[in-house]
Amino acid sequence: MKQFRGFVIKEFYHIFRDKRSLFILFGMPIAQILLFGFAITNEINNVDIAVLDHSKDATTEEMINSIAASEYFSIDQFIEREADIETVFKQGKVKAVLNIEKDFSQKLIKDGKAYVQIITDATDPNTANTIFNYVTSILQKFQSSKNKSAEFPYQIVPQTRMVYNPELKSVFMFVPGVMTIILMLVSAMMTSISITREKELGTMEILLVSPLKPFQVIVGKVVPYIFLSVINAIVIVVLSIFIFKMPVEGSLFLLGLESVLFIITALALGILISSIAQTQQTAMMISLMGLMLPVILLSGFIFPISSMPFILQIISNIVPAKWFIIIIKGIMLKGVGLWFIWKETLVLLGMTVFFIGLSVKKYKIRLE
């Protein structure tokens, strides 16, 4: 019994000395609870919308103010022409446009009915439906408040139009997200165990005394995985087109270039993890737990980022998957060109350079 107690105490000492094990045991569950608690929500908050007001009278101004006063929507801009609606959606920030018909107040008084068209970006069908329901609810409250003082009750009729996914097929949302998750996890995981495998097999010493420069070692380990991941991406795109009938409205060449850039970003992140982790098991745990949850919860794949707490919105900016999902939805569903996604492309490029640079630095430290 005494020997068993000593063995148990020794194991506790081993656990408490290993900071990585403590982080996995206590840090990961706390992070998961916080992420699931704050990120998973069916509600919307501070969603950016645009307004096309053909009438521009006192009633429409009051109606717009009632929508802007809610915590659910933020008026991002006012547009003047219907031709600008598509441009606004392609920019990616605005999720809905309120198209108010001409002579709105006069039609309410004369006909007792006027129309507001709610145009939503249906690349995310769940969010599009939620936005329509929220706007309709606000319009009904506004209508009720106006009818209290009206001699003849009138009716504001909301009409909906879903763009880019009029049939609200959920596959249009899930295919880009699943493609992002697969490329991120597989690419990062494959490379995260590359250097740690060298350490465990005892071949790291050969690399340390080799004439290869750190940058050459890093690139040499990444290149084969780039080839394999590109094949993986091609298979996913082919399946999405022919099996799930996913449209590709934009350039396949641009889609390929952006996919290669994201693959390199994921591989660079995997190399960084492998240069830090001491064992393959640790590297795999960091790749799975440290990347999977942020990719699923903080990328905008399932839950709208604008509805999350502000701190999570800030954190989401360092998740590469967020930017790639914006890019892939823009190319496949909206048919945008590089002009509309150049910011997201630069972010991924900057992340790639940062991860590779940090990996080389970590490798140099080991050489010393």
RODO-2510 file (C-alpha; in nm, 4 decimals, decimal comma):
residues 368
     n   res          X          Y          Z
     1     m     0,0000     0,0000     0,0000
     2     k     0,2850     0,2324     0,0844
     3     q     0,4511     0,1605    -0,2507
     4     f     0,1233     0,2251    -0,4355
     5     r     0,0774     0,5573    -0,2538
     6     g     0,4310     0,6561    -0,3465
     7     f     0,3634     0,5647    -0,7084
     8     v     0,0450     0,7755    -0,7132
     9     i     0,2290     1,0721    -0,5586
    10     k     0,5044     1,0349    -0,8184
    11     e     0,2476     1,0436    -1,0993
    12     f     0,0977     1,3624    -0,9572
    13     y     0,4441     1,5171    -0,9533
    14     h     0,4949     1,4204    -1,3189
    15     i     0,1617     1,5769    -1,4170
    16     f     0,2180     1,9009    -1,2285
    17     r     0,5684     1,9355    -1,3693
    18     d     0,4378     1,9006    -1,7249
    19     k     0,2784     2,2348    -1,8105
    20     r     0,1432     2,1006    -2,1387
    21     s    -0,0465     1,8231    -1,9611
    22     l    -0,1894     2,0725    -1,7139
    23     f    -0,3025     2,2933    -2,0001
    24     i    -0,4717     2,0005    -2,1743
    25     l    -0,6337     1,8805    -1,8521
    26     f    -0,7597     2,2148    -1,7235
    27     g    -0,7161     2,4775    -1,9941
    28     m    -0,8863     2,2964    -2,2810
    29     p    -1,2138     2,2191    -2,0937
    30     i    -1,2402     2,5783    -1,9734
    31     a    -1,1742     2,7087    -2,3248
    32     q    -1,4342     2,4706    -2,4704
    33     i    -1,6998     2,5741    -2,2190
    34     l    -1,6381     2,9429    -2,2839
    35     l    -1,6345     2,9011    -2,6617
    36     f    -1,9468     2,6853    -2,6739
    37     g    -2,1265     2,9088    -2,4251
    38     f    -2,0613     3,2372    -2,6046
    39     a    -2,0170     3,1374    -2,9691
    40     i    -2,3041     2,8920    -3,0150
    41     t    -2,6165     3,1013    -3,0483
    42     n    -2,9136     3,1186    -3,2808
    43     e    -2,9612     3,4866    -3,2080
    44     i    -2,8173     3,7740    -3,4064
    45     n    -2,6645     4,0978    -3,2829
    46     n    -2,5222     4,4025    -3,4577
    47     v    -2,5727     4,2599    -3,8054
    48     d    -2,4687     4,5132    -4,0711
    49     i    -2,7460     4,6016    -4,3148
    50     a    -2,7859     4,8571    -4,5931
    51     v    -3,0918     5,0632    -4,6815
    52     l    -3,2242     5,1631    -5,0226
    53     d    -3,4967     5,4169    -4,9490
    54     h    -3,6810     5,5201    -5,2661
    55     s    -3,9359     5,7225    -5,0691
    56     k    -3,7238     5,9223    -4,8206
    57     d    -4,0175     6,0603    -4,6236
    58     a    -4,0883     6,1012    -4,2534
    59     t    -4,2472     5,7568    -4,2157
    60     t    -3,9589     5,5672    -4,3755
    61     e    -3,7086     5,7676    -4,1726
    62     e    -3,8911     5,6763    -3,8523
    63     m    -3,9103     5,3120    -3,9590
    64     i    -3,5380     5,3001    -4,0383
    65     n    -3,4588     5,4613    -3,7031
    66     s    -3,6635     5,1965    -3,5213
    67     i    -3,4606     4,9232    -3,6940
    68     a    -3,1299     5,0972    -3,6217
    69     a    -3,2293     5,1486    -3,2563
    70     s    -3,2583     4,7741    -3,1999
    71     e    -2,9594     4,5768    -3,0745
    72     y    -2,9940     4,3363    -3,3626
    73     f    -2,9023     4,5573    -3,6577
    74     s    -2,6573     4,8295    -3,7463
    75     i    -2,7146     5,0491    -4,0530
    76     d    -2,3854     5,0198    -4,2379
    77     q    -2,4715     5,2413    -4,5337
    78     f    -2,7447     5,3974    -4,7432
    79     i    -2,7393     5,3182    -5,1139
    80     e    -2,9048     5,5097    -5,3942
    81     r    -2,9555     5,2567    -5,6741
    82     e    -3,0700     4,8971    -5,7022
    83     a    -2,7621     4,8280    -5,9125
    84     d    -2,5498     4,8891    -5,6000
    85     i    -2,7132     4,6024    -5,4078
    86     e    -2,5019     4,3318    -5,5698
    87     t    -2,1829     4,5305    -5,5136
    88     v    -2,2679     4,5759    -5,1462
    89     f    -2,3238     4,2025    -5,1008
    90     k    -2,0030     4,1119    -5,2823
    91     q    -1,8051     4,3271    -5,0412
    92     g    -1,9114     4,0750    -4,7766
    93     k    -1,9829     4,2998    -4,4777
    94     v    -2,3536     4,3699    -4,5327
    95     k    -2,5833     4,0718    -4,4751
    96     a    -2,9165     4,2289    -4,5771
    97     v    -3,0581     4,5225    -4,7725
    98     l    -3,3918     4,6900    -4,6998
    99     n    -3,5468     4,8035    -5,0267
   100     i    -3,8277     5,0508    -4,9457
   101     e    -4,0642     5,1238    -5,2320
   102     k    -4,1313     5,4699    -5,3722
   103     d    -4,4123     5,6849    -5,2249
   104     f    -4,4211     5,4668    -4,9147
   105     s    -4,6202     5,7075    -4,6928
   106     q    -4,8653     5,8001    -4,9666
   107     k    -4,9439     5,4341    -5,0376
   108     l    -4,9988     5,3696    -4,6673
   109     i    -5,2514     5,6520    -4,6509
   110     k    -5,4156     5,5909    -4,9876
   111     d    -5,4117     5,2112    -5,0174
   112     g    -5,3619     5,1152    -4,6521
   113     k    -5,0641     4,9009    -4,7524
   114     a    -4,6982     4,9533    -4,8441
   115     y    -4,4120     4,7150    -4,9141
   116     v    -4,0585     4,6705    -4,7817
   117     q    -3,8384     4,4202    -4,9610
   118     i    -3,5867     4,2400    -4,7385
   119     i    -3,2980     4,1135    -4,9510
   120     t    -3,0667     3,8802    -4,7618
   121     d    -2,7345     3,7141    -4,8350
   122     a    -2,8362     3,3473    -4,8355
   123     t    -2,4851     3,2045    -4,8580
   124     d    -2,5635     3,1342    -4,4922
   125     p    -2,9305     3,0256    -4,5091
   126     n    -2,9832     3,0025    -4,1326
   127     t    -2,8638     3,3578    -4,0736
   128     a    -3,0665     3,4816    -4,3727
   129     n    -3,3859     3,3340    -4,2300
   130     t    -3,3107     3,4729    -3,8851
   131     i    -3,2496     3,8220    -4,0244
   132     f    -3,5789     3,8138    -4,2144
   133     n    -3,7694     3,7059    -3,9041
   134     y    -3,6092     3,9743    -3,6871
   135     v    -3,6746     4,2525    -3,9394
   136     t    -4,0336     4,1356    -3,9828
   137     s    -4,0839     4,1432    -3,6064
   138     i    -3,9501     4,4991    -3,5805
   139     l    -4,1714     4,6128    -3,8695
   140     q    -4,4754     4,4593    -3,7042
   141     k    -4,4022     4,6446    -3,3798
   142     f    -4,3570     4,9683    -3,5744
   143     q    -4,6826     4,9049    -3,7588
   144     s    -4,8674     4,8420    -3,4323
   145     s    -4,7359     5,1640    -3,2795
   146     k    -4,8489     5,3674    -3,5824
   147     n    -5,1908     5,2033    -3,5966
   148     k    -5,2725     5,3118    -3,2413
   149     s    -5,3110     5,6708    -3,3552
   150     a    -5,4368     5,5970    -3,7064
   151     e    -5,8045     5,6295    -3,7926
   152     f    -5,7769     5,3536    -4,0515
   153     p    -5,5209     5,0806    -3,9724
   154     y    -5,2627     5,0249    -4,2404
   155     q    -5,0264     4,7404    -4,3142
   156     i    -4,6537     4,7267    -4,3829
   157     v    -4,5895     4,4142    -4,5901
   158     p    -4,2366     4,2687    -4,5786
   159     q    -4,1241     4,0745    -4,8839
   160     t    -3,8123     3,8595    -4,8882
   161     r    -3,5612     3,7789    -5,1586
   162     m    -3,2668     3,5473    -5,0958
   163     v    -2,9664     3,6129    -5,3162
   164     y    -2,6901     3,3637    -5,4084
   165     n    -2,8925     3,0783    -5,2575
   166     p    -3,2615     3,1335    -5,3333
   167     e    -3,3549     2,7738    -5,2494
   168     l    -3,1814     2,8029    -4,9098
   169     k    -2,9819     2,4848    -4,9593
   170     s    -2,7785     2,4217    -4,6450
   171     v    -2,5110     2,2450    -4,8502
   172     f    -2,4120     2,5849    -4,9920
   173     m    -2,3069     2,6822    -4,6397
   174     f    -2,1574     2,3529    -4,5264
   175     v    -1,9397     2,2674    -4,8271
   176     p    -1,7115     2,5757    -4,7930
   177     g    -1,6958     2,5249    -4,4171
   178     v    -1,6196     2,1535    -4,4358
   179     m    -1,3572     2,2157    -4,7037
   180     t    -1,1927     2,4709    -4,4764
   181     i    -1,1972     2,2405    -4,1738
   182     i    -1,0542     1,9454    -4,3658
   183     l    -0,7742     2,1449    -4,5265
   184     m    -0,6843     2,3173    -4,1998
   185     l    -0,6863     2,0118    -3,9754
   186     v    -0,5315     1,7645    -4,2190
   187     s    -0,2612     2,0023    -4,3400
   188     a    -0,1698     2,1291    -3,9938
   189     m    -0,1809     1,7831    -3,8372
   190     m     0,0369     1,6243    -4,1065
   191     t     0,3090     1,8812    -4,0610
   192     s     0,2749     1,9203    -3,6833
   193     i     0,4160     1,5711    -3,6289
   194     s     0,6970     1,6015    -3,8847
   195     i     0,9710     1,7536    -3,6658
   196     t     0,8466     1,5831    -3,3498
   197     r     0,8801     1,2496    -3,5305
   198     e     1,2437     1,3355    -3,6018
   199     k     1,2969     1,4001    -3,2311
   200     e     1,1356     1,0766    -3,1192
   201     l     1,3193     0,8641    -3,3775
   202     g     1,6503     1,0253    -3,2861
   203     t     1,7159     1,1589    -3,6373
   204     m     1,6995     1,5230    -3,5317
   205     e     2,0739     1,5168    -3,4684
   206     i     2,1305     1,4407    -3,8356
   207     l     1,9311     1,7499    -3,9336
   208     l     2,1118     1,9603    -3,6737
   209     v     2,4551     1,8788    -3,8163
   210     s     2,3468     1,8860    -4,1805
   211     p     2,4577     2,1753    -4,4030
   212     l     2,0954     2,2633    -4,4732
   213     k     1,9800     2,6021    -4,3547
   214     p     1,6728     2,6205    -4,1275
   215     f     1,4610     2,7738    -4,4052
   216     q     1,5571     2,4897    -4,6395
   217     v     1,4593     2,2294    -4,3794
   218     i     1,1226     2,3985    -4,3228
   219     v     1,0474     2,4275    -4,6958
   220     g     1,1663     2,0720    -4,7579
   221     k     0,9181     1,9387    -4,5059
   222     v     0,6297     2,1533    -4,6348
   223     v     0,6558     2,0919    -5,0115
   224     p     0,5414     1,7256    -5,0134
   225     y     0,2417     1,8108    -4,7966
   226     i     0,1476     2,0988    -5,0274
   227     f     0,1210     1,8517    -5,3146
   228     l    -0,0890     1,6067    -5,1124
   229     s    -0,3164     1,8800    -4,9763
   230     v    -0,3744     2,0270    -5,3225
   231     i    -0,4942     1,6844    -5,4382
   232     n    -0,7199     1,6771    -5,1328
   233     a    -0,8620     2,0199    -5,2237
   234     i    -0,9251     1,9148    -5,5847
   235     v    -1,1147     1,6056    -5,4687
   236     i    -1,3296     1,8157    -5,2345
   237     v    -1,4145     2,0703    -5,5063
   238     v    -1,4960     1,7985    -5,7610
   239     l    -1,7227     1,6192    -5,5142
   240     s    -1,8962     1,9442    -5,4172
   241     i    -1,9646     2,0293    -5,7830
   242     f    -2,0779     1,6905    -5,9128
   243     i    -2,2278     1,5306    -5,6025
   244     f    -2,3697     1,8273    -5,4083
   245     k    -2,4318     2,0494    -5,7157
   246     m    -2,2344     2,3313    -5,5573
   247     p    -2,1999     2,6198    -5,8045
   248     v    -1,8707     2,7881    -5,8852
   249     e    -1,9732     3,1306    -6,0105
   250     g    -1,6213     3,2751    -6,0029
   251     s    -1,2867     3,1778    -6,1496
   252     l    -1,1664     2,8224    -6,0875
   253     f    -0,8102     2,9471    -6,1341
   254     l    -0,8547     3,2069    -5,8582
   255     l    -1,0199     2,9439    -5,6378
   256     g    -0,7190     2,7194    -5,6915
   257     l    -0,4690     2,9937    -5,6062
   258     e    -0,6560     3,0910    -5,2893
   259     s    -0,6814     2,7251    -5,1852
   260     v    -0,3062     2,6785    -5,2308
   261     l    -0,2438     2,9917    -5,0234
   262     f    -0,4655     2,8623    -4,7421
   263     i    -0,3002     2,5194    -4,7580
   264     i     0,0423     2,6816    -4,7217
   265     t    -0,0899     2,8858    -4,4284
   266     a    -0,2177     2,5696    -4,2564
   267     l     0,1051     2,3825    -4,3278
   268     a     0,3126     2,6707    -4,1908
   269     l     0,1018     2,6682    -3,8756
   270     g     0,1555     2,2932    -3,8461
   271     i     0,5325     2,3371    -3,8835
   272     l     0,5245     2,6009    -3,6077
   273     i     0,3398     2,3598    -3,3774
   274     s     0,5853     2,0807    -3,4546
   275     s     0,8852     2,3017    -3,3859
   276     i     0,7461     2,3832    -3,0408
   277     a     0,6013     2,0459    -2,9333
   278     q     0,8347     1,7818    -2,7906
   279     t     0,6331     1,4712    -2,8812
   280     q     0,4030     1,3599    -3,1612
   281     q     0,1217     1,3138    -2,9109
   282     t     0,1515     1,6722    -2,7889
   283     a     0,1674     1,8031    -3,1437
   284     m    -0,1421     1,6061    -3,2414
   285     m    -0,3352     1,7236    -2,9353
   286     i    -0,2515     2,0873    -3,0089
   287     s    -0,3494     2,0412    -3,3737
   288     l    -0,6808     1,8750    -3,2927
   289     m    -0,7958     2,0640    -2,9850
   290     g    -0,6212     2,3942    -3,0486
   291     l    -0,7337     2,4270    -3,4101
   292     m    -1,0584     2,2320    -3,4463
   293     l    -1,2679     2,4347    -3,2004
   294     p    -1,1592     2,7789    -3,3270
   295     v    -1,2116     2,6673    -3,6879
   296     i    -1,5643     2,5431    -3,6155
   297     l    -1,6776     2,8112    -3,3709
   298     l    -1,4836     3,1285    -3,4568
   299     s    -1,4603     3,1116    -3,8353
   300     g    -1,8212     3,2070    -3,9111
   301     f    -1,8770     2,8591    -4,0564
   302     i    -2,1850     2,7835    -3,8455
   303     f    -2,2456     3,0827    -3,6185
   304     p    -2,2358     3,4492    -3,7271
   305     i    -1,9326     3,6274    -3,5844
   306     s    -2,1218     3,9572    -3,5498
   307     s    -2,3485     3,7955    -3,2894
   308     m    -2,0586     3,6901    -3,0667
   309     p    -1,9164     3,8944    -2,7764
   310     f    -1,6731     4,1643    -2,8870
   311     i    -1,3680     3,9859    -2,7458
   312     l    -1,4486     3,6735    -2,9514
   313     q    -1,4928     3,8883    -3,2611
   314     i    -1,1402     4,0193    -3,2054
   315     i    -1,0010     3,6699    -3,1467
   316     s    -1,1700     3,5419    -3,4647
   317     n    -0,9433     3,7695    -3,6688
   318     i    -0,6422     3,5507    -3,5891
   319     v    -0,8196     3,2355    -3,7124
   320     p    -0,7046     3,1753    -4,0736
   321     a    -1,0194     2,9742    -4,1484
   322     k    -1,2375     3,2848    -4,1042
   323     w    -1,0674     3,4608    -4,3940
   324     f    -1,0643     3,1555    -4,6200
   325     i    -1,4370     3,0936    -4,5705
   326     i    -1,5051     3,4532    -4,6781
   327     i    -1,2860     3,3986    -4,9839
   328     i    -1,4304     3,0628    -5,0876
   329     k    -1,7935     3,1727    -5,0431
   330     g    -1,7204     3,4881    -5,2407
   331     i    -1,5674     3,2976    -5,5324
   332     m    -1,8006     2,9963    -5,5423
   333     l    -2,1355     3,1568    -5,4587
   334     k    -2,1004     3,5265    -5,5420
   335     g    -1,8601     3,5042    -5,8352
   336     v    -1,6325     3,7783    -5,7004
   337     g    -1,2870     3,8502    -5,8312
   338     l    -0,9643     3,9370    -5,6542
   339     w    -1,0761     4,3004    -5,6265
   340     f    -1,3356     4,2075    -5,3654
   341     i    -1,1224     3,9631    -5,1626
   342     w    -0,7790     4,1241    -5,1772
   343     k    -0,7882     4,2173    -4,8067
   344     e    -0,8604     3,8611    -4,6969
   345     t    -0,5896     3,7356    -4,9329
   346     l    -0,3341     3,9741    -4,7826
   347     v    -0,4311     3,8619    -4,4310
   348     l    -0,3675     3,4956    -4,5206
   349     l    -0,0420     3,5890    -4,6916
   350     g     0,0703     3,7845    -4,3850
   351     m    -0,0189     3,4942    -4,1539
   352     t     0,1788     3,2554    -4,3737
   353     v     0,4916     3,4734    -4,3635
   354     f     0,4542     3,5153    -3,9858
   355     f     0,4160     3,1415    -3,9169
   356     i     0,7085     3,0460    -4,1414
   357     g     0,9287     3,3188    -3,9945
   358     l     0,8493     3,2135    -3,6396
   359     s     0,9118     2,8474    -3,7269
   360     v     1,2548     2,9335    -3,8697
   361     k     1,3340     3,1371    -3,5573
   362     k     1,2372     2,8479    -3,3300
   363     y     1,4486     2,6137    -3,5360
   364     k     1,7489     2,8465    -3,5103
   365     i     1,7127     2,8523    -3,1330
   366     r     1,7488     2,4748    -3,1310
   367     l     2,0610     2,4994    -3,3416
   368     e     2,2155     2,7184    -3,0756
***
